[in-house]
Amino acid sequence: MATPERPASQRQPAPGQPPPGRKPPPPPPEEGKKKRRRGEPDIAGTDLNMTPMIDCVFQLLIFFMCATKFKTLEGKLLAYLPKDKGLKNVKIEEQKLPIRVTLMWNAHTRQAKVYVGQQYMGIADKGGLKAAESRVREIKTTGTEKAEIDAEPKMPFKYVVETLNALIRTRVKEISFAAAPPS
């Protein structure tokens, strides 16, 4: 005999199936994962173990503390000098300053004044260079073999060249030019 069919609302569900009209149960949570609420981002696996990081920082700190060389005091000179010899037997040569020939230009009179050291020799065109040459010869007898020409920046080259020629005639070994003062 045939059994009458029951309406869908009265039927019994198959084993493992939810009853009609109900939601299926959620799957069991996976091991190690926390259940998250609706709308929260998945932050699984964001726990950081800080121990290795702290170990690395301390290792670096110790390394740099050991590897750093601190600056020594300035002015302290380590020298191992002989104790039995000193300055008793050493002859110190006196350093001689160069003979300084200064040329000063007067723009109003258009004349060049010549000085040897601090001593005025005269106007270059009126025998000043001849007087300077003889004075350089006198000073040269004291052993000074260097001369320096100090000319103002606006000095005509004619006077600088004549002074250079006069110093060459005195047979000075080394002739240099003084640097112009900063303007």
Secondary structure, DSSP 8 states (H G I E B T S, - for coil): -------TTT----TTS--TTS--------TT-----TT----TT-----HHHHHHHHHHHHHHHHH------TT-------SS--TTS---------EEEEEEEETTTTEEEEEETTEEEEEGGGTHHHHHHHHHHHHHTTT--EEEEEE-TT--HHHHHHHHHHHHHTT-SEEEE------
